[in-house]
Amino acid sequence: MQQSVAVVGLGYIGLPTAAILASNGVKVVGVDVNDRHVDAVNRGEVPFVEPDLGIHVAGAVSRGLLSARKDTPKADVYIIAVPTPFTEGYQADLSYIDAATDAIIPHLEGGELIILESTSPPGATEHVGRRVLEARPELNLSAEQDDKTVDIAHCPERVLPGRVMIELVANDRIVGGLTLRAAERAREIYAIFCTADIFVTDATTAEMAKLTENAFRDVNIAFANELSIIAERLGIDVFELIGLANKHPRVNILQPGPGVGGHCIAVDPWFIVSAVPEQARLIRTAREVNDSKPGYVLGKVLAAVEGVDEPVVAALGLAFKPDIDDMRESPALDITKRIAAELPGGRVLAVEPNVTELPSSINAIENVALSSLDEAVMQADVILLLVDHREFKAMDRSRLDGTKVIDTRGVWR
């Protein structure tokens, strides 16, 4: 029998997951609290930038296999893909997961599968299970053949923004269940569209696997970022240095930048630190190094405009990575706001080719304006390259002559 699927959360992960399932013939209802996302999907449109996603959404909607709404419907399978930010004390904020779970609970009768896809701290999937049982004690999570059993599993996303529709299909997946049956049922769902291997484990190991992947990358980026500060102190071009060091067959140093952003690498390592704070010493230090890099870049900008009356700074890029519009935890966005605050008599011309308006967090700042690349370069006293968008890499470098340039990405070396 064909299963119905409800995907709760139509953001950068939820909507692609809903669209790829619907493109493979599954009847999918997407759920989101954001009217803009719901309305866009029902028109067959995408409310953010992600290559190839629009084709899948438009096709699935036109075939009647994908629709969106604000309230959670009854379904056979629920996929929770909502944010998991952290609090000021770096504890995981599970309020979005709780809200999604609470909206699902009234529809449960037994036999449903709930998949938590949101990146989560160890124990979050068990937390969802406890929340279900507390509200519905007549249900259970463990009886293998009981018709009152609700299966719960975790399947973390493993995709790169800008390549989501490719990597949803091509990347290996990890599925962990509160029971083996739950894991196997979840594996069958992802096997509908995933052509790579799908590995089955328990829920806590699956949660920790995703956090480990991102903590590994965070530690390696921290090494590159710390190395960039050391190299500058020694008068060395860090990008040349890394290129030479990487000639060694067993060395592969990553590239430094203005910090680390995005919904994963900038957040997930803190979930490990908060779970085992005494043991996660290296992971904590790496987070602190990367979180401190925006302040270091800010210091370079302030030094560059010292003595300039009413300075104009061109901040090139606001997204957290190249050629997308995603600004979650973006160090570029943070640096731009901090420059504006430190230079109340100056102006910041923000250039972000992937958006048509500034996000609300910066739009109200009087001395920040969204600008074209041409206008910003022409007016700037300092040009600060924060994101290596294709438009910036393609720019004629002779246009930089006579202007102070701070290149955090090594594009204009």
PEFENHU-V27403 format. One line per field, one symbol per residue. psi: psi as a letter, one per 40 degrees, with the letter a starting at -180 (. if undefined). burial: I if it has 9 or more other ideal C-beta (glycine too) atoms within 8 Angstrom, else O. A space follows every 10 residues. Layout:
psi->???
burial->???
This chain:
psi->hhiihhhhhf aedddddddd dddeehhhhi hiehdddddd deefiheihh hedddddddd ddeeehiiid ihihidhhhh giigaiidef ihhedddddd ddddddeheh eihhhhehhi iheddddddd dddddgeeii eehdeheehh hhihgiifih hefddddddd iiihhhidid dddddddddd edeheaihhh aidddddddd dddddddddd dddddddddd dddefihddd dddddeehef hghihiaeah aiecdedddd dddddgdddf dddddddddd dedddddddd ddddehehhf ihhhhhheie iifiehehfh dddddddddd degdeaihhh hgeeieiiid eedehdfhih iiddddddei dhhhhdhgid dddeiheeee heihhhheef df.
burial->OOOIIIIIII IIIIIIIIII IIIOOIOIII IIOOOOIIII IIOOIIIOOI OOIIOIIIII IOOOIIIIIO OIIOIOIIII IIOIOIOOOO OIIIOIIIII IIIIIOIIOI OIIIIIIIII IIIIIIIIIO IIIOOIOOII IOOOOOOIII IIIIIIIIIO IIIIIOIIIO IOIIIIIIIO IIIIIIIOII OIIIOIOIOI IIIIIIIIII IIIIIOIIII IIIIIIIIIO IIOOOOOIII IIOOIIOOOO OOIIOIIIII IIIIIIIIII IIIIIOOOOI OOIIIIIOII IOIIOIIIOI IIOIIOOOOO IIIIIIIIII IIOIIIIOII IIIIIIIIII OOIOOIIIII IIOIIOOIIO OIIOIOIIOO IOIOIIIOOI IIIIIIIIIO OIOOIOOOOI OOIOIIIIII IOO
